[in-house]
Amino acid sequence: MQNQEIVKIIENLKGRRNYEEKRASKLGFASLYDYFEDKISKKQKAVEDEQKESEVAKTDKKPKTSKKSCSCC
């Protein structure tokens, strides 16, 4: 079963199709479809990792206690 998003991307390449085919073969992909499938999965993984990092950053924030330099204050 083919992903319709990838099929649309390949159909809309027009003049860049030859370039993308050469790039896919240079990187070792058997087809243009496999190349774009990998490309999209990497983008999704990057977005997921970014979301996880932002969640971790939000949970790691602790209220800052102000330290005073002298004992009288």
C-alpha positions in Angstrom: 0.0 0.0 0.0 1.5 3.3 -1.1 1.3 6.5 0.9 -0.7 9.0 -1.2 1.3 11.9 0.2 4.5 10.5 -1.3 2.8 9.7 -4.6 1.7 13.4 -4.8 5.1 14.6 -4.1 6.6 12.5 -6.8 3.9 13.6 -9.3 4.6 17.3 -8.5 8.4 17.1 -9.0 8.3 18.0 -12.7 11.8 19.4 -13.5 13.4 18.3 -10.3 12.5 14.6 -10.9 15.8 13.8 -12.6 17.8 15.4 -9.8 15.8 13.6 -7.1 16.2 10.3 -8.9 20.0 10.7 -9.1 20.1 11.7 -5.5 18.1 8.7 -4.4 20.3 6.3 -6.4 23.4 8.0 -5.0 22.2 7.5 -1.4 21.4 3.8 -2.2 17.6 3.8 -2.4 16.0 1.4 -4.9 13.3 3.8 -5.9 12.2 7.4 -5.7 9.3 6.3 -3.5 11.7 4.7 -0.9 13.8 7.9 -0.9 10.8 10.2 -0.1 9.4 7.7 2.4 12.7 7.8 4.3 12.9 11.6 4.0 9.3 12.0 5.4 10.0 9.6 8.3 13.1 11.5 9.2 11.2 14.8 9.3 8.5 13.2 11.5 11.1 11.8 13.9 12.8 15.2 14.2 9.4 16.8 15.1 8.7 14.1 17.7 12.1 14.5 19.2 11.7 18.3 19.3 8.4 17.9 21.1 9.9 15.5 23.7 12.7 17.9 24.3 10.3 20.8 24.9 8.2 18.6 27.3 11.3 17.7 29.2 12.4 21.3 29.4 9.0 22.3 30.7 9.0 19.7 33.5 12.7 20.4 34.5 11.9 24.0 35.3 11.9 24.4 39.0 11.0 27.6 40.8 14.2 29.5 41.5 14.9 30.4 45.0 16.7 33.7 45.3 19.9 33.4 47.3 20.8 36.4 49.3 24.4 37.4 49.7 24.1 38.6 53.2 22.5 37.1 56.3 20.7 40.3 57.3 18.3 40.2 54.4 
